[in-house]
Amino acid sequence: MIYLILDAATAALVRGPTAPGYGLDPVPLLDGSGWILPAICATAPEHAMHHQVLATMPVRPVADAEWQQDEELP
Amino acid sequence: MIGVGVALPGLITMQGMDPWAAAALGRMQAPPDDFVQRLDAGARIYRADGVLDQLDALWVTGSYSQAAARLNLVPWTGTVTNVLPNGEMVGAATGAPGTMPTGWASVFTVGGITRQVVGAGTVNGLRYIDVRFSGVPASASGIGIPLSPTNACPGVVGGRMTASLYLALVGGSLTGTTLTRVNYTEYNASNVFVVSDFNVIPAASITLTSALTRVSGTRVLTGATAAFVMPALEIGHGTGAIDLTLRIAAPQLVRMDVPGNYIPTSGAAASQVQMLYRWDLSEINNPTWTAWAPGAPGGYGGTASYLDTNADPSIDFTRASLNSAAYGAWVASETTSSARVLGQTNSTTIISPRSPSDQANIRVHDTGTLTASVATSVGLTAGNRSASMARQLYRNGIALSSDAFASSSMSTELWLLRAASSYHPGQVSAAFAGASLTAAQHLAIYRGTAAILGVTP
């Protein structure tokens, strides 16, 4: 899946509600190199307040293993 | 219109319908007949076994519209407190510059801007003031209008605070301005600045017109040492001339996820008992929604995305408690994953419908995991806590396992499709939270939810 790759400052900037009932919460990459958001967040109308900055972020495919942190369960 | 978080004007009783279903449908726009019939059928099953009296929340995400999918269908009744001490804007007086309401005096402007209170009165039962700002700003900045003193409104880290007020543009124009929004500033017990929270009422949600319109926004406070929170209205501007007159009415700040009905205050916080719909779902990071279809319940799924219930069960829920609670989630997709379809930051309440080793896992206000062997993730997986040392795991209304693990704490948030940093890849069609359910009630909530989702039990 394609994700936006955010630096820490941008992740902090966009985190939070963007419109009533909508919000952004960037997910950290496990290697600490950045934060991700689904690519659709860059164009979804409810996040219009951040479109300008999100449009400048690089995008690339990211494997689940790069960000998913499952606690081991039985 | 009955909107999100707006008080019910009274139960809407459609002819012959279950009153709970009728009230829930009253919040939806143009529900199709088949959905109406399914919701009514489900409600009757819930009601027959007393399920509705146990629930704090029920979300049917497998619905006919994305808006309906996000609604919590269970109303809440409780005490609402407007912590802003001067919502009635006592002390305001017109003049040049006039007098701002008591506690609002610290209006911030850069040089070149003149502030003038040009009106004060009552319209449609709401007290208001009209404030004019005009001039050529010395620099691009923002006008800040505090809605309280800095140390008047209690607010601590983790507190979910909703600000609301009515706004109108009653004179001049927006020429020269860049935005209108409401921000919070958090202060510690010594009245020292801790942190700012910008865009609590987002600029994108405020459209100033001549009609007095209510706007609201919610933010969880983040300052570790915060003791107070001060909301402030900001009008951004450049260096061009401005001349606008804002009407401000009925400001309110409450510690909950919805604005509630306005409660007048004239020098101190004030409270009312209100019946509201709360904990509608927020979409975080654009989870994918699929509409219900015959044989395919639909709902929300996605990756690196989730649904925030906007609930703090530890203080918000009136039926669930530390030693009496039930949480459940209906998963429509066959998904094998260690991730949870329901959870929160510290994973003390989780639903994991099918792990890679074919186990369902639950926690209910505790730190240990109760498991049961399952062959599928599809259906309603529920965790129940019936006592401080008793919990049970249900699948489709049938008890699969139980143990005597001690409760530890209630969670302070509740999410669907996420727990901690783990995001469930499946599709959630419904979820519920409330007090402990009996075995008969677990069967009833399964059968009732199946009826709503059009699934044969």
Contacts between the chains, C-beta under 8 A, distances in Angstrom:
chain1	res1	chain2	res2	distance
A	1	B	303	5.8
A	3	B	304	7.0
A	16	B	197	7.9
A	16	B	199	7.2
A	16	B	219	7.0
A	17	B	199	7.6
A	17	B	200	7.8
A	17	B	202	6.6
A	17	B	217	6.6
A	17	B	218	6.7
A	17	B	219	6.9
A	17	B	282	7.3
A	18	B	202	6.5
A	18	B	204	7.3
A	19	B	202	6.0
A	19	B	204	5.7
A	19	B	205	5.9
A	20	B	4	7.3
A	20	B	202	7.8
A	20	B	205	5.9
A	20	B	216	7.5
A	20	B	217	7.3
A	21	B	4	7.2
A	21	B	70	6.4
A	21	B	280	6.8
A	21	B	281	7.6
A	21	B	282	5.1
A	21	B	283	6.7
A	22	B	282	6.3
A	22	B	283	5.4
A	22	B	284	7.8
A	23	B	282	5.6
A	23	B	283	7.5
A	23	B	284	4.9
A	23	B	285	8.0
A	23	B	308	7.0
A	24	B	284	6.9
A	24	B	285	6.2
A	25	B	284	4.9
A	25	B	285	6.0
A	25	B	306	7.8
A	26	B	285	7.9
A	27	B	285	7.5
A	27	B	304	4.7
A	27	B	421	7.3
A	27	B	423	7.5
A	28	B	421	7.5
A	36	B	304	6.0
A	37	B	285	5.8
A	37	B	304	7.2
A	38	B	285	5.6
A	38	B	286	5.5
A	38	B	302	7.1
A	38	B	303	7.0
A	38	B	304	5.9
A	38	B	305	6.0
A	40	B	286	4.9
A	41	B	285	6.2
A	41	B	286	5.5
A	44	B	286	5.4
A	46	B	283	7.7
A	48	B	204	5.8
A	49	B	199	7.1
A	49	B	202	6.3
A	49	B	203	6.7
A	49	B	204	5.1
A	64	B	303	7.1
A	64	B	425	7.9
A	67	B	304	6.5
A	68	B	339	7.2
A	68	B	421	7.8
A	68	B	422	6.6
A	68	B	423	6.5
A	69	B	420	7.0
A	69	B	421	3.9
A	69	B	422	5.8
A	70	B	337	7.3
A	70	B	338	3.8
A	70	B	339	5.5
A	70	B	422	4.8
A	71	B	338	6.9
A	71	B	347	6.6
A	71	B	420	6.8
A	71	B	422	6.5
A	72	B	338	6.7
A	73	B	338	4.9
A	73	B	352	5.7
A	73	B	355	4.9
A	73	B	359	7.0
A	73	B	361	4.8
A	73	B	369	6.1
A	73	B	371	7.8
A	74	B	355	6.6
A	74	B	357	6.3
A	74	B	359	4.8
A	74	B	361	6.5
A	74	B	369	6.4
A	74	B	371	4.7
